[in-house]
Amino acid sequence: MNMTKDKLKMIPCFSCKENMPELRLVKFGYKLCVNCSDVGAYRAVSTINGSGDHTWNDIQIMTPEQYSSYEKIENLNSKALKTLDNKEE
């Protein structure tokens, strides 16, 4: 279904009353236009799973809040590894 912006049915945003695509409400449930939305950009983190010959790559999609928590944990783990490396020297 290739629709250009000119052919999309538009409805008013519930907040600012500017036009937004009706599909934004019908298909995704968003009542606000992109400009009024307070949802942040989602992030993705690559993961490597399995072991040996049975490994695969995957991605985890995260909300901004989930990514922030993930980043904090990764920073703590990184600091812990540096501390262990310094003790071994």
N, CA, C and O of each residue as an XYZ file, in Angstrom:
356
protein
N       0.846     -1.182      0.000
C       0.000      0.000      0.000
C       0.891      1.244      0.000
O       1.235      1.765      1.061
N       1.253      1.705     -1.156
C       2.064      2.902     -1.286
C       1.165      4.118     -1.405
O       0.534      4.345     -2.437
N       1.116      4.896     -0.332
C       0.301      6.112     -0.358
C       1.234      7.300     -0.155
O       2.109      7.281      0.711
N       1.036      8.309     -0.949
C       1.787      9.525     -0.726
C       1.076     10.341      0.343
O      -0.094     10.109      0.646
N       1.792     11.289      0.901
C       1.220     12.133      1.955
C      -0.032     12.869      1.466
O      -0.955     13.126      2.239
N      -0.048     13.204      0.171
C      -1.200     13.922     -0.395
C      -2.469     13.076     -0.409
O      -3.573     13.617     -0.365
N      -2.321     11.753     -0.471
C      -3.477     10.868     -0.573
C      -3.953     10.342      0.783
O      -5.008      9.713      0.854
N      -3.208     10.583      1.845
C      -3.595     10.102      3.169
C      -4.795     10.886      3.695
O      -4.884     12.102      3.530
N      -5.705     10.168      4.325
C      -6.830     10.846      4.972
C      -6.306     11.476      6.258
O      -5.663     10.814      7.073
N      -6.585     12.741      6.423
C      -6.070     13.475      7.578
C      -7.193     13.747      8.575
O      -8.349     13.944      8.200
N      -6.820     13.753      9.858
C      -7.744     14.086     10.944
C      -7.040     15.086     11.854
O      -5.814     15.183     11.811
N      -7.769     15.825     12.671
C      -7.112     16.783     13.562
C      -6.464     16.089     14.761
O      -7.009     15.127     15.303
N      -5.309     16.582     15.161
C      -4.640     16.131     16.382
C      -5.538     16.492     17.567
O      -6.150     17.560     17.571
N      -5.623     15.625     18.560
C      -6.479     15.876     19.718
C      -5.979     17.062     20.548
O      -6.751     17.666     21.292
N      -4.693     17.395     20.422
C      -4.119     18.475     21.223
C      -4.086     19.814     20.482
O      -4.705     20.785     20.917
N      -3.361     19.859     19.363
C      -3.147     21.133     18.669
C      -4.126     21.384     17.523
O      -4.182     22.484     16.974
N      -4.881     20.372     17.175
C      -5.882     20.454     16.094
C      -5.280     20.560     14.693
O      -6.019     20.750     13.727
N      -3.954     20.442     14.557
C      -3.329     20.410     13.232
C      -3.604     19.053     12.597
O      -3.894     18.085     13.300
N      -3.516     18.978     11.270
C      -3.757     17.723     10.574
C      -2.685     16.684     10.872
O      -1.498     16.992     10.981
N      -3.148     15.438     10.999
C      -2.246     14.292     11.126
C      -2.905     13.127     10.383
O      -4.125     13.116     10.215
N      -2.106     12.139      9.934
C      -2.691     11.007      9.216
C      -3.657     10.214     10.103
O      -3.350      9.927     11.260
N      -4.812      9.865      9.558
C      -5.784      9.070     10.301
C      -5.199      7.722     10.708
O      -5.547      7.185     11.759
N      -4.311      7.173      9.878
C      -3.683      5.890     10.203
C      -2.928      5.933     11.525
O      -2.812      4.915     12.206
N      -2.419      7.091     11.887
C      -1.700      7.225     13.159
C      -2.617      6.850     14.323
O      -2.168      6.245     15.298
N      -3.897      7.207     14.224
C      -4.879      6.862     15.261
C      -5.411      5.449     15.071
O      -5.424      4.660     16.016
N      -5.849      5.124     13.862
C      -6.518      3.847     13.599
C      -5.572      2.657     13.760
O      -5.908      1.676     14.424
N      -4.398      2.748     13.155
C      -3.482      1.607     13.136
C      -2.604      1.536     14.384
O      -2.309      0.445     14.871
N      -2.184      2.685     14.903
C      -1.218      2.682     16.008
C      -1.788      3.189     17.323
O      -1.149      3.039     18.365
N      -2.970      3.784     17.302
C      -3.610      4.237     18.532
C      -3.113      5.565     19.071
O      -3.427      5.917     20.208
N      -2.338      6.320     18.279
C      -1.829      7.612     18.732
C      -2.872      8.695     18.497
O      -3.362      8.854     17.379
N      -3.209      9.433     19.530
C      -4.199     10.510     19.418
C      -3.548     11.856     19.127
O      -4.226     12.814     18.755
N      -2.235     11.923     19.296
C      -1.511     13.182     19.106
C      -0.614     13.100     17.879
O      -0.149     12.024     17.505
N      -0.379     14.246     17.261
C       0.546     14.304     16.129
C       1.982     14.144     16.647
O       2.223     14.158     17.854
N       2.905     13.996     15.735
C       4.311     13.805     16.107
C       4.824     14.993     16.918
O       5.573     14.808     17.878
N       4.432     16.199     16.545
C       4.909     17.394     17.251
C       4.399     17.478     18.688
O       5.095     18.007     19.554
N       3.201     16.968     18.956
C       2.623     17.025     20.305
C       2.985     15.802     21.161
O       2.828     15.829     22.381
N       3.459     14.752     20.527
C       3.743     13.505     21.226
C       4.873     13.685     22.244
O       5.832     14.416     21.999
N       4.744     13.012     23.383
C       5.815     13.039     24.383
C       6.568     11.705     24.427
O       7.369     11.474     25.332
N       6.311     10.831     23.452
C       7.007      9.547     23.367
C       8.371      9.794     22.744
O       8.470     10.389     21.671
N       9.414      9.340     23.409
C      10.765      9.519     22.899
C      11.102      8.482     21.843
O      10.346      7.536     21.623
N      12.226      8.666     21.201
C      12.685      7.737     20.169
C      13.111      6.423     20.810
O      13.838      6.408     21.804
N      12.651      5.332     20.233
C      13.054      4.013     20.716
C      14.492      3.745     20.308
O      14.981      4.310     19.330
N      15.172      2.881     21.060
C      16.568      2.545     20.796
C      16.678      1.044     20.587
O      15.803      0.291     21.014
N      17.737      0.608     19.939
C      17.981     -0.817     19.730
C      19.373     -1.168     20.228
O      20.320     -0.398     20.063
N      19.485     -2.340     20.840
C      20.768     -2.837     21.328
C      21.019     -4.183     20.663
O      20.159     -5.063     20.696
N      22.194     -4.345     20.059
C      22.569     -5.622     19.449
C      22.994     -6.592     20.535
O      23.677     -6.209     21.485
N      22.589     -7.852     20.396
C      23.007     -8.885     21.348
C      23.557    -10.076     20.570
O      23.155    -10.331     19.435
N      24.485    -10.803     21.202
C      25.007    -12.051     20.665
C      24.581    -13.135     21.639
O      24.873    -13.050     22.832
N      23.897    -14.148     21.142
C      23.335    -15.194     21.986
C      23.925    -16.553     21.616
O      24.464    -16.727     20.523
N      23.818    -17.513     22.533
C      24.285    -18.862     22.282
C      25.772    -18.983     22.524
O      26.405    -18.079     23.068
N      26.327    -20.126     22.108
C      27.760    -20.347     22.269
C      28.266    -21.291     21.183
O      27.493    -22.037     20.581
N      29.563    -21.247     20.943
C      30.176    -22.117     19.945
C      29.608    -21.884     18.562
O      29.469    -20.750     18.104
N      29.283    -22.994     17.908
C      28.726    -22.923     16.556
C      27.256    -22.535     16.543
O      26.673    -22.354     15.474
N      26.665    -22.410     17.690
C      25.232    -22.122     17.789
C      24.988    -20.711     18.322
O      24.256    -20.513     19.292
N      25.613    -19.748     17.670
C      25.423    -18.354     18.083
C      24.573    -17.630     17.051
O      24.525    -18.007     15.880
N      23.917    -16.600     17.505
C      23.129    -15.763     16.608
C      23.096    -14.342     17.149
O      23.252    -14.110     18.347
N      22.893    -13.414     16.257
C      22.758    -12.001     16.615
C      21.280    -11.655     16.670
O      20.465    -12.213     15.935
N      20.954    -10.735     17.545
C      19.575    -10.307     17.696
C      19.600     -8.835     18.094
O      20.660     -8.297     18.414
N      18.463     -8.196     18.076
C      18.369     -6.836     18.600
C      17.232     -6.774     19.609
O      16.231     -7.480     19.490
N      17.407     -5.927     20.588
C      16.379     -5.672     21.583
C      15.924     -4.229     21.394
O      16.736     -3.306     21.464
N      14.636     -4.032     21.157
C      14.068     -2.696     21.005
C      13.665     -2.198     22.383
O      12.995     -2.914     23.128
N      14.063     -0.984     22.729
C      13.824     -0.450     24.066
C      13.226      0.946     24.020
O      13.506      1.732     23.115
N      12.401      1.236     25.012
C      11.915      2.597     25.202
C      13.080      3.437     25.702
O      14.090      2.880     26.131
N      12.971      4.755     25.661
C      14.058      5.593     26.193
C      14.367      5.278     27.659
O      15.529      5.307     28.063
N      13.349      4.979     28.452
C      13.556      4.676     29.867
C      14.303      3.350     30.033
O      15.212      3.245     30.856
N      13.918      2.339     29.250
C      14.598      1.042     29.317
C      16.054      1.181     28.892
O      16.942      0.592     29.509
N      16.302      1.961     27.836
C      17.665      2.138     27.357
C      18.520      2.855     28.399
O      19.691      2.521     28.580
N      17.943      3.831     29.078
C      18.674      4.546     30.122
C      19.100      3.581     31.236
O      20.235      3.639     31.707
N      18.194      2.700     31.652
C      18.517      1.697     32.675
C      19.604      0.754     32.173
O      20.545      0.437     32.901
N      19.470      0.306     30.927
C      20.466     -0.577     30.325
C      21.844      0.089     30.319
O      22.844     -0.540     30.666
N      21.892      1.365     29.923
C      23.156      2.107     29.867
C      23.812      2.201     31.239
O      25.028      2.046     31.356
N      23.017      2.456     32.283
C      23.553      2.539     33.643
C      24.176      1.220     34.060
O      25.261      1.198     34.640
N      23.491      0.115     33.768
C      24.010     -1.209     34.117
C      25.296     -1.494     33.349
O      26.259     -2.004     33.920
N      25.316     -1.167     32.059
C      26.518     -1.384     31.254
C      27.697     -0.570     31.791
O      28.823     -1.065     31.834
N      27.446      0.671     32.198
C      28.519      1.502     32.758
C      29.047      0.920     34.064
O      30.256      0.914     34.296
N      28.149      0.429     34.918
C      28.582     -0.204     36.170
C      29.413     -1.455     35.890
O      30.440     -1.679     36.530
N      28.966     -2.267     34.931
C      29.714     -3.476     34.571
C      31.086     -3.118     34.014
O      32.070     -3.790     34.322
N      31.162     -2.086     33.211
C      32.425     -1.652     32.628
C      33.392     -1.198     33.710
O      34.577     -1.530     33.673
N      32.875     -0.428     34.686
C      33.722      0.030     35.794
C      34.203     -1.146     36.633
O      35.351     -1.160     37.079
N      33.338     -2.131     36.851
C      33.714     -3.309     37.638
C      34.809     -4.097     36.926
O      35.743     -4.569     37.573
N      34.713     -4.246     35.608
C      35.743     -4.958     34.856
C      37.074     -4.221     34.889
O      38.125     -4.854     34.993
N      37.048     -2.898     34.803
C      38.279     -2.104     34.874
C      38.925     -2.268     36.234
O      40.149     -2.358     36.333
N      38.107     -2.308     37.298
C      38.645     -2.494     38.645
C      39.311     -3.848     38.764
O      40.385     -3.951     39.357
N      38.699     -4.902     38.212
C      39.294     -6.236     38.241
C      40.594     -6.262     37.449
O      41.570     -6.865     37.896
N      40.629     -5.627     36.294
C      41.837     -5.583     35.480
C      42.970     -4.890     36.232
O      44.113     -5.344     36.169
N      42.681     -3.815     36.932
C      43.701     -3.082     37.676
C      44.235     -3.913     38.837
O      45.416     -3.801     39.165
N      43.413     -4.735     39.466
C      43.853     -5.579     40.578
C      44.776     -6.689     40.094
O      45.665     -7.112     40.833
N      44.584     -7.167     38.876
C      45.398     -8.241     38.331
C      46.788     -7.757     37.927
O      47.709     -8.567     37.817
N      46.957     -6.459     37.705
C      48.258     -5.920     37.266
C      49.211     -5.784     38.375
O      50.342     -5.347     38.166
